[in-house]
Amino acid sequence: SFTYKGLDFTLQVPEGLSHNIILQTWFDQDRKAAGISARIVEWNRSLQEIGIGGQLTFRNIKGKFAFTLTREMKPEKFCKKDLKHAMEYYLEMSIKLHNTINV
């Protein structure tokens, strides 16, 4: 876990059959959050176009919204630079979401 610009983030590398990394942050329930799905679709398209890959989701879980990036990171193809770019993109989108929902 880490904090950036006042937002708390969790980086997970789940054990098991997948080789995914998961970055996640949480937002409180807010009526402004309802219109976010169109942005998530747009940002997912961008992830693919710029070659970062992965999948962004924005889900209501137990009265809060989880904003998550799930990205495959195969150990034999692991590259710090790719992980860094994915994290930077995700942090940027998280800040944009925060500003949309809370400001």
N, C-alpha and C positions, 0 to 999 in steps of 0.2 A: 504494500500500500504506500501511496505517496500523495502529497497535496501540491497542487499547482494553481496559482491565481485564486486561492480560496476554495477550490473544488477538490474533493477527495476522490482518489482513483484507486482501483485495485487491478493488479496485473496477476493473472493466474496462468499456470501451465498445468492443466488437469492431467492426472495420471490415467492411463488406460490405453485404448486402441488408437485414439486420435492423436495427432501431432499439432493440436491447436494451441494458440495463445488467446487469452481473453482479457481485454481491457474493459473496465466497466466503471461508470459513475452513476449516481442517483440524483433524481430531481423530485421535489415535492409535487404533489398533485396540484394542478393549476389549469384553469380553463384555456389558457393560452397554449398549453401543451397539446391540445386536441388537434391542432392544425399542423403538427410537425411531420406527419407521415409523408407528405409530398416532398419535404426537404430530404428526408431519409432516402427516398427513392432516388432523388437527384444526386445525393452524395454517394450512394452505392454505385451509380453509373460512373461518377467521377473516379472512384477508387479503381474501377476496372480500366477506364480509359487511360489513367496515368500509370497503370501497371503495378499498383500497390496490392490490389486484390483484397480479399476478405469480405466480410458482410457486417454492415451496421444494422442494429435493431434498436427500436425504442418501444418498450413494452411496459404496460401497467402491471405491476406486481405488488400485491398487498397494499394498495393505496399510494404507491410511489412509482415513479417512472425510472426504469433501468435503461440507460443508453450504453450499448455494448458493441464492441468491435471483436469479432471472432475471425481469426486468420490462421491458416495452416502454416506451420513452420516445421518442415521435415528436418530432422537432425542432420542428415547427410547434405542438405542444401542450405543449412542455417547461415545467415549472413547478418551481421550486426547492423550494417547499413540499411538493409531492407526493414528490419525491426524498428530501427530509429525513424525511418520515413513513415512507417505505419503509425507509430506512436505520435509523431508530430502532427500528422493529418488528423488523427483522432482527437488530440488535445485541442487543436484549432476548431474542429467541429463542436466539441464539448463547450468551449467558450462561446461560440455562436449560439448554441442552444440555451446556455445559461442567460445570455443577454436577451434572447427572444422571450424566454419564459419569465425571467425575474426582473427585467429592467423596464 
